[in-house]
Amino acid sequence: MKRRSIKKWIIGTLLIVMVISIGSCIGVKSQINHHLGAKTEIVDASVFKTLSNPIAITNVNVLSADCSKMTDSLTVLIKDGKIQSITEGNVISNEYTVIDGTGKYLIPGLIDTHAHLKKSKNDLLLYLANGVTGIAEMFGTKQHLAWRKEAEGGTLSPKIYVATTKVGSRKGLMRKIRKWFGAQHNYTTVKKAQKAVTKYKEQGYDAIKLSSFLSPEIYHAIVKEAKKQNIPTVGHLTYDVSLDDFYDSGQTQLAHIEEITKSTMTEFGGLYTDNTEDYLKYLNENADAIAIKLKENKIVISSTVWIIESFPKQKFDLDNFIKEIELEYVNPGIVEGSRMGKGWLPGNNSYENLEIKNDPERSKEVKVFWDAYAKAIHVMARALLKHNVTIIAGTDSNGACTVPGFSLHDELTSLSNVGLNNEQVLQTATRNAGEWMQNNTGRIEVGFDADLVLLNNNPLQDINNTRKIQSVIINGNLIDRSTLDKMLESVKNANDRSRKVSIDTHL
Ligand SMILES: [Zn+2]
């Protein structure tokens, strides 16, 4: 072959390789976008009409700021997006639209402190329709910062607290490739980690989200730098840092009770199917001391109990379990998954244990493990409660079978089953969560933002009454029941038009 034709051949081959590589990258990105919910038809939120403030809610039962009691026959005035007054009197000037609150119960808007919006914008309507007026996005991107800005500008949305994308310190080429596709960001030197904190702070994130994969050196560097720059560090407890090294590290929040129990499992030498009793005994003996340390260091814990309780059900009985959730409202991309990852449906769900599904003996054994895993969360939650550690309600929404908005009510039921009384359960999703987010929400007090839920029944009597929503107020503007229903219906219809896989047999 002549030299010129060899050159042509090489250039030609390189071009083909390049085109194939770019093509497959675009293909992969498109798959991921579908999976994250970006391809679902978006509902136009501006079509839903709200009743603008000033608003007066008269003769209503109002939840006290500490969530301990309802005070009856009050009038709550709302103006400029804030709670203006709470009085017994009833003299109202005619600039206010009057809402008769007779027989109704007014509580602060609920807050989910562990949400994942992914690229699924319709979820914002699901939250509002469920009385969730505040969420913390725990794997934030610039897109979520933009949604937060839109919400601040007055579009119909819960308030959004945005923690960064997960931060780790993994090495290697794959981490760079994964980063391009949206996976966690890794920093391998102290200098780079410190610079990253500055960058995230400048970009406007509310907190730095820590992953499980941080070396002690980088972990402590990030937490220290973040403390210096006054931005909270939240999220996981890295595998390489023990509880003893964690308590006074400066990390202010743990994203799951599970982070604590996982660490105790490591200390114990691992949880296996044949040592569950011994491990639970060990945890019972140590839980008080752990809770006391967490309290001393003012560490706040997001609950995410329900999702853990769902693991055994998803693993061994998904066909029945999936019928219990509000699957029709979930973004179809997230339900269906993609070639890049599993979704929620039987046969394609990352929790489901297909290998042992038809092996009753093995199945029984593995179930013992997962039941103990969930039991550990309950043990730890009760110790947190006993020692007044601040618990905030979180769901890990859009994690398998955890439906945005609806799941917060499931979480409250789980917390009630764990042993919190209704007053304490309400605190986790209102006062405690609002204080943690520092955004002037979570209480019905003068000067607080008017993010509220009007309920038909008293949640102090039965925590499931948080589901009986008459209307939702966000930034002082009221969304009535028929509009909330329309919002849900619109999301469901948009989902149905966007589905590639039918869910009819799972409803
Ligand atoms: Zn999460």
Boltz pocket constraint, residues with backbone or C-beta under 6 A from the ligand:
constraints:
  - pocket:
      binder: B
      contacts: [[A, 114], [A, 115], [A, 116], [A, 138], [A, 396]]
      max_distance: 6.0
